[in-house]
Amino acid sequence: MIVLVVNCGSSSMKYQLIDMSDEHVMVSGVAERITFDHGVITHKLNGEKIVIEKDMATHKDAVDLLMEFLVDPKYHIISSMSDIDAVGHRVLHGGSKYSESVVVDDAVLKAIEECTPLGPLHNPANLMGINACAAALPGVPQVAVFDTAFHQTMPAYASTYPIPYEYVEKHKIRKYGFHGTSHRYVTLKAAEMMGTKEFKLVTCHLGNGASCAAVLNGKCVDTSMGLTPLDGLEMGTRCGTVDPAVVKFLCDKEGLTVDEVDDILNKKSGVLGVSGVSNDFRDVEEAMNNGNERARLAMQIFYYRVRTTIGQYAAAMDGVDAIVFTAGVGENSASARTAICKDLTYLGVKIDEELNSKRGEAMFINTPDSKVKVMVIPTNEELMIALDTVALTKDL
């Protein structure tokens, strides 16, 4: 079964074409600057990059360019569009309605549209991708895999904000959480590595966007992102958790609008705002190592927030059996893992620095006498989407 996985942003479209018989990625790529001038689509095929520069006025144009490429006899990828058996889409926000992936129909499309106020940048783009693929591949089943779905098992006391309950009910204001597909994938891999599904796990998806989740026996019971992806950990450009009064304070002191402050907190804060160097953790870490004190502070804030969130979730689950690091920073920065874990000795966490220095594979990095297992697991959201797509469409 061949599955096309699509992830549409407001002006981009990432994709993978996966042969699910052996989970082999046949080709992958990204279309960028959709709706802008100087559009470009970059394909990765057999270790090489194929770059095509062409303006794409809409996501449909990007999908059409992709389909032309996939059936181009010069590249021998697929013989015709009929070779694609199903399409899986990453959809940011499913609200409270969806706790698992679903086959797309009119009701699902309507529900995604109704969640637009909760995901104003992503949900409309996700819909455009679904509609574009439906037009290019008529009759081919499509699946929506929601970024929020994994977190819908949170108990009400963890997901409910203590604001007047009328607003909670009227506007569906609550903690939703994100990165759910990644947290679910590494949870499943951790269960395989641990040889059991019954354990207390903290998953740490650490990258330019970052979040942690508390997972009890395979079910999410808390997560650090909230109504939006702005809450929780310090991130590349997002502030994470701050006193809500900061918004009004900045509006009053700087003469800014709420929208302007929202833009600052989302796009100009985090390690970029504190360090003044970059939103790329690698650049900030390098600056820290070269003596830049603001870069050091930015990284210390990040380590501290991840570490204390792990402690918070140990309290939520009455202990922790294992910690998983994943995503760009979590998978690739041994120094970040060391800094986060060094003050978790009260939990019995001990890291083997030789194992911690390795990268690129799923592995345990704790010492034999560590009371808590510590794992690095490369995430694979696209494969998780493809697996859900196969499960939901194989009998259609």
One Martini backbone bead per residue (centre of mass of N, CA, C, O) as a GRO file, in nm:
protein
  396
    1MET     BB    1   0.095   0.037   0.025
    2ILE     BB    2   0.044   0.374  -0.083
    3VAL     BB    3   0.138   0.676   0.095
    4LEU     BB    4   0.036   1.009   0.131
    5VAL     BB    5   0.198   1.270   0.307
    6VAL     BB    6   0.048   1.573   0.445
    7ASN     BB    7   0.182   1.916   0.528
    8CYS     BB    8   0.014   2.213   0.581
    9GLY     BB    9   0.081   2.538   0.554
   10SER     BB   10   0.030   2.862   0.481
   11SER     BB   11   0.317   2.844   0.268
   12SER     BB   12   0.322   2.519   0.278
   13MET     BB   13   0.447   2.172   0.173
   14LYS     BB   14   0.472   1.867   0.306
   15TYR     BB   15   0.618   1.540   0.207
   16GLN     BB   16   0.536   1.179   0.172
   17LEU     BB   17   0.625   0.871   0.012
   18ILE     BB   18   0.493   0.551   0.121
   19ASP     BB   19   0.590   0.219   0.152
   20MET     BB   20   0.413  -0.004   0.364
   21SER     BB   21   0.555  -0.282   0.327
   22ASP     BB   22   0.849  -0.125   0.450
   23GLU     BB   23   0.849   0.186   0.521
   24HIS     BB   24   0.935   0.336   0.257
   25VAL     BB   25   1.082   0.624   0.135
   26MET     BB   26   1.052   0.733  -0.186
   27VAL     BB   27   0.964   1.042  -0.126
   28SER     BB   28   1.046   1.391  -0.058
   29GLY     BB   29   0.923   1.726   0.059
   30VAL     BB   30   0.901   2.092  -0.028
   31ALA     BB   31   0.679   2.362  -0.041
   32GLU     BB   32   0.746   2.708  -0.107
   33ARG     BB   33   0.589   3.009  -0.131
   34ILE     BB   34   0.298   3.002  -0.117
   35THR     BB   35   0.145   3.291  -0.272
   36PHE     BB   36   0.423   3.368  -0.376
   37ASP     BB   37   0.698   3.463  -0.499
   38HIS     BB   38   0.932   3.238  -0.573
   39GLY     BB   39   0.872   2.950  -0.593
   40VAL     BB   40   0.946   2.623  -0.425
   41ILE     BB   41   1.039   2.276  -0.497
   42THR     BB   42   1.169   2.009  -0.288
   43HIS     BB   43   1.326   1.706  -0.367
   44LYS     BB   44   1.384   1.374  -0.218
   45LEU     BB   45   1.596   1.145  -0.409
   46ASN     BB   46   1.824   0.922  -0.352
   47GLY     BB   47   1.995   1.164  -0.194
   48GLU     BB   48   1.864   1.387  -0.371
   49LYS     BB   49   1.816   1.715  -0.501
   50ILE     BB   50   1.511   1.861  -0.640
   51VAL     BB   51   1.474   2.176  -0.797
   52ILE     BB   52   1.171   2.376  -0.830
   53GLU     BB   53   1.086   2.675  -0.996
   54LYS     BB   54   0.754   2.789  -0.897
   55ASP     BB   55   0.467   2.932  -0.893
   56MET     BB   56   0.215   2.927  -0.614
   57ALA     BB   57  -0.103   3.036  -0.552
   58THR     BB   58  -0.171   2.747  -0.439
   59HIS     BB   59  -0.204   2.433  -0.306
   60LYS     BB   60  -0.296   2.309  -0.571
   61ASP     BB   61  -0.040   2.375  -0.729
   62ALA     BB   62   0.146   2.203  -0.552
   63VAL     BB   63   0.004   1.933  -0.598
   64ASP     BB   64   0.029   1.929  -0.907
   65LEU     BB   65   0.340   1.933  -0.909
   66LEU     BB   66   0.374   1.673  -0.754
   67MET     BB   67   0.224   1.481  -0.948
   68GLU     BB   68   0.406   1.531  -1.190
   69PHE     BB   69   0.661   1.420  -1.055
   70LEU     BB   70   0.568   1.129  -0.972
   71VAL     BB   71   0.501   1.057  -1.300
   72ASP     BB   72   0.776   1.101  -1.400
   73PRO     BB   73   0.971   0.894  -1.595
   74LYS     BB   74   1.257   1.000  -1.506
   75TYR     BB   75   1.210   0.889  -1.182
   76HIS     BB   76   1.051   0.624  -1.110
   77ILE     BB   77   0.813   0.620  -0.889
   78ILE     BB   78   0.535   0.628  -1.052
   79SER     BB   79   0.306   0.548  -1.306
   80SER     BB   80   0.048   0.648  -1.139
   81MET     BB   81  -0.198   0.781  -0.941
   82SER     BB   82  -0.324   0.493  -0.876
   83ASP     BB   83  -0.084   0.410  -0.675
   84ILE     BB   84  -0.239   0.578  -0.476
   85ASP     BB   85  -0.427   0.475  -0.191
   86ALA     BB   86  -0.357   0.719   0.017
   87VAL     BB   87  -0.422   1.006   0.242
   88GLY     BB   88  -0.231   1.187   0.487
   89HIS     BB   89  -0.316   1.438   0.735
   90ARG     BB   90  -0.211   1.710   0.894
   91VAL     BB   91  -0.393   1.836   1.180
   92LEU     BB   92  -0.399   2.051   1.421
   93HIS     BB   93  -0.726   2.096   1.490
   94GLY     BB   94  -0.998   1.905   1.676
   95GLY     BB   95  -1.051   1.963   1.943
   96SER     BB   96  -1.294   1.771   2.127
   97LYS     BB   97  -1.396   1.568   1.900
   98TYR     BB   98  -1.097   1.439   1.852
   99SER     BB   99  -0.912   1.129   1.963
  100GLU     BB  100  -0.876   1.049   1.656
  101SER     BB  101  -0.846   0.932   1.363
  102VAL     BB  102  -0.997   1.015   1.030
  103VAL     BB  103  -1.207   0.993   0.782
  104VAL     BB  104  -1.281   1.194   0.526
  105ASP     BB  105  -1.560   1.413   0.537
  106ASP     BB  106  -1.793   1.652   0.558
  107ALA     BB  107  -1.791   1.657   0.872
  108VAL     BB  108  -1.486   1.694   0.904
  109LEU     BB  109  -1.455   1.954   0.745
  110LYS     BB  110  -1.640   2.118   0.930
  111ALA     BB  111  -1.479   2.075   1.194
  112ILE     BB  112  -1.216   2.207   1.100
  113GLU     BB  113  -1.345   2.482   1.043
  114GLU     BB  114  -1.456   2.527   1.339
  115CYS     BB  115  -1.138   2.531   1.448
  116THR     BB  116  -1.007   2.796   1.341
  117PRO     BB  117  -0.995   2.980   1.601
  118LEU     BB  118  -0.772   2.770   1.725
  119GLY     BB  119  -0.632   2.755   1.407
  120PRO     BB  120  -0.582   3.013   1.197
  121LEU     BB  121  -0.322   2.911   1.026
  122HIS     BB  122  -0.365   2.589   0.986
  123ASN     BB  123  -0.653   2.484   0.916
  124PRO     BB  124  -0.689   2.618   0.637
  125ALA     BB  125  -0.442   2.475   0.512
  126ASN     BB  126  -0.538   2.187   0.560
  127LEU     BB  127  -0.792   2.213   0.383
  128MET     BB  128  -0.646   2.280   0.119
  129GLY     BB  129  -0.496   2.010   0.103
  130ILE     BB  130  -0.741   1.824   0.095
  131ASN     BB  131  -0.880   1.950  -0.156
  132ALA     BB  132  -0.641   1.916  -0.352
  133CYS     BB  133  -0.625   1.602  -0.330
  134ALA     BB  134  -0.916   1.545  -0.416
  135ALA     BB  135  -0.879   1.664  -0.704
  136ALA     BB  136  -0.621   1.485  -0.788
  137LEU     BB  137  -0.766   1.220  -0.612
  138PRO     BB  138  -1.026   1.082  -0.697
  139GLY     BB  139  -1.146   0.847  -0.450
  140VAL     BB  140  -0.925   0.886  -0.252
  141PRO     BB  141  -0.854   0.829   0.057
  142GLN     BB  142  -0.877   1.034   0.356
  143VAL     BB  143  -0.677   1.145   0.641
  144ALA     BB  144  -0.710   1.272   0.971
  145VAL     BB  145  -0.438   1.397   1.178
  146PHE     BB  146  -0.433   1.505   1.501
  147ASP     BB  147  -0.242   1.702   1.717
  148THR     BB  148  -0.467   1.678   1.966
  149ALA     BB  149  -0.567   1.382   2.019
  150PHE     BB  150  -0.378   1.250   2.240
  151HIS     BB  151  -0.484   1.474   2.469
  152GLN     BB  152  -0.799   1.384   2.524
  153THR     BB  153  -0.730   1.214   2.803
  154MET     BB  154  -0.745   1.436   2.980
  155PRO     BB  155  -0.834   1.549   3.259
  156ALA     BB  156  -1.023   1.811   3.360
  157TYR     BB  157  -0.815   1.919   3.582
  158ALA     BB  158  -0.589   1.958   3.346
  159SER     BB  159  -0.769   2.118   3.105
  160THR     BB  160  -0.888   2.330   3.302
  161TYR     BB  161  -0.952   2.658   3.336
  162PRO     BB  162  -0.972   2.905   3.606
  163ILE     BB  163  -1.238   3.026   3.473
  164PRO     BB  164  -1.519   3.115   3.383
  165TYR     BB  165  -1.728   2.861   3.281
  166GLU     BB  166  -1.880   3.005   3.051
  167TYR     BB  167  -1.622   3.026   2.868
  168VAL     BB  168  -1.557   2.734   2.840
  169GLU     BB  169  -1.830   2.661   2.701
  170LYS     BB  170  -1.861   2.882   2.478
  171HIS     BB  171  -1.528   2.872   2.367
  172LYS     BB  172  -1.351   2.622   2.436
  173ILE     BB  173  -1.166   2.675   2.686
  174ARG     BB  174  -0.853   2.494   2.685
  175LYS     BB  175  -0.654   2.230   2.703
  176TYR     BB  176  -0.496   2.056   2.422
  177GLY     BB  177  -0.245   2.035   2.272
  178PHE     BB  178   0.059   1.918   2.106
  179HIS     BB  179   0.244   1.690   1.927
  180GLY     BB  180   0.077   1.418   1.936
  181THR     BB  181   0.208   1.236   1.718
  182SER     BB  182   0.485   1.226   1.853
  183HIS     BB  183   0.407   1.128   2.137
  184ARG     BB  184   0.279   0.865   2.033
  185TYR     BB  185   0.516   0.739   1.888
  186VAL     BB  186   0.718   0.730   2.135
  187THR     BB  187   0.535   0.565   2.315
  188LEU     BB  188   0.532   0.307   2.141
  189LYS     BB  189   0.843   0.270   2.135
  190ALA     BB  190   0.882   0.255   2.443
  191ALA     BB  191   0.711   0.001   2.484
  192GLU     BB  192   0.895  -0.180   2.319
  193MET     BB  193   1.158  -0.127   2.488
  194MET     BB  194   1.018  -0.209   2.772
  195GLY     BB  195   0.790  -0.444   2.740
  196THR     BB  196   0.553  -0.227   2.804
  197LYS     BB  197   0.238  -0.035   2.877
  198GLU     BB  198   0.303  -0.008   3.199
  199PHE     BB  199   0.380   0.330   3.247
  200LYS     BB  200   0.569   0.617   3.348
  201LEU     BB  201   0.574   0.895   3.119
  202VAL     BB  202   0.809   1.133   2.971
  203THR     BB  203   0.770   1.344   2.697
  204CYS     BB  204   1.029   1.519   2.490
  205HIS     BB  205   0.960   1.774   2.261
  206LEU     BB  206   1.261   1.914   2.123
  207GLY     BB  207   1.249   2.237   1.970
  208ASN     BB  208   1.135   2.508   1.830
  209GLY     BB  209   0.917   2.328   1.920
  210ALA     BB  210   0.784   2.262   2.259
  211SER     BB  211   0.704   1.955   2.454
  212CYS     BB  212   0.528   1.793   2.715
  213ALA     BB  213   0.434   1.458   2.847
  214ALA     BB  214   0.199   1.275   3.033
  215VAL     BB  215   0.220   0.907   3.050
  216LEU     BB  216  -0.033   0.666   3.135
  217ASN     BB  217  -0.051   0.377   2.999
  218GLY     BB  218  -0.062   0.545   2.704
  219LYS     BB  219  -0.196   0.804   2.843
  220CYS     BB  220  -0.277   1.122   2.847
  221VAL     BB  221  -0.261   1.363   3.143
  222ASP     BB  222  -0.048   1.576   3.024
  223THR     BB  223   0.050   1.910   2.898
  224SER     BB  224   0.219   2.212   2.807
  225MET     BB  225   0.034   2.286   2.610
  226GLY     BB  226  -0.263   2.454   2.512
  227LEU     BB  227  -0.478   2.627   2.340
  228THR     BB  228  -0.192   2.680   2.241
  229PRO     BB  229   0.156   2.672   2.143
  230LEU     BB  230   0.257   2.901   2.363
  231ASP     BB  231   0.270   2.717   2.591
  232GLY     BB  232   0.521   2.654   2.839
  233LEU     BB  233   0.791   2.626   2.694
  234GLU     BB  234   1.064   2.731   2.577
  235MET     BB  235   1.142   2.857   2.253
  236GLY     BB  236   1.250   2.987   1.975
  237THR     BB  237   0.991   3.227   1.971
  238ARG     BB  238   0.847   3.129   2.224
  239CYS     BB  239   0.774   3.190   2.561
  240GLY     BB  240   0.561   3.058   2.702
  241THR     BB  241   0.516   3.078   3.022
  242VAL     BB  242   0.324   3.355   3.145
  243ASP     BB  243   0.202   3.618   3.272
  244PRO     BB  244  -0.091   3.749   3.158
  245ALA     BB  245  -0.019   4.054   3.246
  246VAL     BB  246   0.198   4.115   3.029
  247VAL     BB  247   0.013   4.214   2.808
  248LYS     BB  248  -0.100   4.474   2.943
  249PHE     BB  249   0.169   4.595   3.023
  250LEU     BB  250   0.280   4.633   2.730
  251CYS     BB  251   0.050   4.799   2.624
  252ASP     BB  252   0.091   5.038   2.825
  253LYS     BB  253   0.413   5.089   2.802
  254GLU     BB  254   0.429   5.056   2.457
  255GLY     BB  255   0.165   5.103   2.286
  256LEU     BB  256   0.021   4.829   2.234
  257THR     BB  257  -0.135   4.580   2.098
  258VAL     BB  258  -0.251   4.270   2.134
  259ASP     BB  259  -0.147   4.169   1.859
  260GLU     BB  260   0.146   4.265   1.898
  261VAL     BB  261   0.206   4.096   2.148
  262ASP     BB  262   0.139   3.823   2.026
  263ASP     BB  263   0.369   3.841   1.817
  264ILE     BB  264   0.600   3.857   2.021
  265LEU     BB  265   0.541   3.587   2.179
  266ASN     BB  266   0.561   3.406   1.906
  267LYS     BB  267   0.823   3.558   1.722
  268LYS     BB  268   1.030   3.725   1.962
  269SER     BB  269   1.099   3.507   2.160
  270GLY     BB  270   1.257   3.314   2.354
  271VAL     BB  271   1.573   3.247   2.256
  272LEU     BB  272   1.573   3.495   2.078
  273GLY     BB  273   1.488   3.718   2.285
  274VAL     BB  274   1.710   3.658   2.501
  275SER     BB  275   1.978   3.636   2.319
  276GLY     BB  276   1.981   3.783   2.020
  277VAL     BB  277   2.068   3.557   1.799
  278SER     BB  278   1.845   3.305   1.783
  279ASN     BB  279   1.616   3.026   1.709
  280ASP     BB  280   1.864   2.845   1.702
  281PHE     BB  281   1.998   2.630   1.923
  282ARG     BB  282   2.281   2.597   1.799
  283ASP     BB  283   2.359   2.898   1.801
  284VAL     BB  284   2.311   2.949   2.105
  285GLU     BB  285   2.504   2.733   2.212
  286GLU     BB  286   2.757   2.848   2.079
  287ALA     BB  287   2.744   3.125   2.216
  288MET     BB  288   2.764   3.015   2.503
  289ASN     BB  289   3.048   2.872   2.458
  290ASN     BB  290   3.161   3.184   2.383
  291GLY     BB  291   3.028   3.376   2.636
  292ASN     BB  292   2.727   3.431   2.604
  293GLU     BB  293   2.506   3.529   2.849
  294ARG     BB  294   2.229   3.535   2.706
  295ALA     BB  295   2.253   3.254   2.589
  296ARG     BB  296   2.278   3.113   2.860
  297LEU     BB  297   2.006   3.201   2.972
  298ALA     BB  298   1.829   3.076   2.754
  299MET     BB  299   1.921   2.782   2.813
  300GLN     BB  300   1.855   2.771   3.116
  301ILE     BB  301   1.555   2.809   3.083
  302PHE     BB  302   1.504   2.558   2.918
  303TYR     BB  303   1.613   2.345   3.109
  304TYR     BB  304   1.438   2.424   3.353
  305ARG     BB  305   1.157   2.376   3.224
  306VAL     BB  306   1.191   2.081   3.160
  307ARG     BB  307   1.270   1.979   3.440
  308THR     BB  308   1.012   2.089   3.596
  309THR     BB  309   0.809   1.934   3.421
  310ILE     BB  310   0.897   1.656   3.497
  311GLY     BB  311   0.835   1.698   3.799
  312GLN     BB  312   0.534   1.759   3.764
  313TYR     BB  313   0.470   1.473   3.631
  314ALA     BB  314   0.559   1.304   3.867
  315ALA     BB  315   0.332   1.416   4.045
  316ALA     BB  316   0.088   1.338   3.861
  317MET     BB  317   0.192   1.008   3.868
  318ASP     BB  318   0.358   0.917   4.112
  319GLY     BB  319   0.592   0.916   3.909
  320VAL     BB  320   0.877   0.771   3.713
  321ASP     BB  321   1.011   0.541   3.465
  322ALA     BB  322   1.033   0.741   3.202
  323ILE     BB  323   1.237   0.917   2.954
  324VAL     BB  324   1.185   1.114   2.655
  325PHE     BB  325   1.378   1.207   2.371
  326THR     BB  326   1.287   1.445   2.109
  327ALA     BB  327   1.372   1.585   1.836
  328GLY     BB  328   1.607   1.803   1.749
  329VAL     BB  329   1.721   1.842   2.042
  330GLY     BB  330   1.654   1.570   2.180
  331GLU     BB  331   1.827   1.394   1.966
  332ASN     BB  332   2.113   1.595   1.922
  333SER     BB  333   2.156   1.706   2.232
  334ALA     BB  334   2.361   1.609   2.478
  335SER     BB  335   2.384   1.869   2.654
  336ALA     BB  336   2.081   1.900   2.708
  337ARG     BB  337   2.034   1.629   2.850
  338THR     BB  338   2.236   1.676   3.076
  339ALA     BB  339   2.117   1.945   3.191
  340ILE     BB  340   1.835   1.825   3.258
  341CYS     BB  341   1.934   1.558   3.433
  342LYS     BB  342   2.134   1.654   3.667
  343ASP     BB  343   1.861   1.749   3.860
  344LEU     BB  344   1.723   1.431   3.880
  345THR     BB  345   1.827   1.266   4.136
  346TYR     BB  346   1.560   1.242   4.308
  347LEU     BB  347   1.459   1.017   4.087
  348GLY     BB  348   1.724   0.848   3.981
  349VAL     BB  349   1.890   0.990   3.760
  350LYS     BB  350   2.121   0.833   3.516
  351ILE     BB  351   2.385   0.910   3.299
  352ASP     BB  352   2.543   0.790   3.007
  353GLU     BB  353   2.774   0.966   2.831
  354GLU     BB  354   2.846   0.769   2.606
  355LEU     BB  355   2.557   0.716   2.512
  356ASN     BB  356   2.474   1.021   2.486
  357SER     BB  357   2.678   1.078   2.235
  358LYS     BB  358   2.486   0.946   2.067
  359ARG     BB  359   2.316   0.900   1.737
  360GLY     BB  360   2.023   0.801   1.528
  361GLU     BB  361   1.890   0.619   1.764
  362ALA     BB  362   1.725   0.401   1.948
  363MET     BB  363   1.788   0.455   2.309
  364PHE     BB  364   1.960   0.404   2.594
  365ILE     BB  365   2.121   0.647   2.851
  366ASN     BB  366   2.134   0.493   3.102
  367THR     BB  367   2.224   0.354   3.377
  368PRO     BB  368   2.187   0.057   3.543
  369ASP     BB  369   2.119   0.225   3.833
  370SER     BB  370   1.884   0.363   3.726
  371LYS     BB  371   1.550   0.433   3.819
  372VAL     BB  372   1.539   0.572   3.533
  373LYS     BB  373   1.454   0.570   3.219
  374VAL     BB  374   1.649   0.679   2.927
  375MET     BB  375   1.547   0.813   2.607
  376VAL     BB  376   1.617   0.800   2.255
  377ILE     BB  377   1.366   0.902   2.001
  378PRO     BB  378   1.304   0.916   1.691
  379THR     BB  379   1.087   1.080   1.521
  380ASN     BB  380   0.766   0.990   1.317
  381GLU     BB  381   0.501   1.142   1.199
  382GLU     BB  382   0.460   1.031   0.914
  383LEU     BB  383   0.436   0.734   0.993
  384MET     BB  384   0.197   0.768   1.183
  385ILE     BB  385   0.006   0.869   0.965
  386ALA     BB  386   0.033   0.621   0.779
  387LEU     BB  387  -0.068   0.409   0.981
  388ASP     BB  388  -0.348   0.531   1.018
  389THR     BB  389  -0.428   0.523   0.721
  390VAL     BB  390  -0.418   0.221   0.686
  391ALA     BB  391  -0.614   0.136   0.916
  392LEU     BB  392  -0.866   0.313   0.783
  393THR     BB  393  -0.831   0.201   0.450
  394LYS     BB  394  -0.781  -0.111   0.385
  395ASP     BB  395  -1.119  -0.175   0.367
  396LEU     BB  396  -1.223   0.037   0.131
   0.00000   0.00000   0.00000
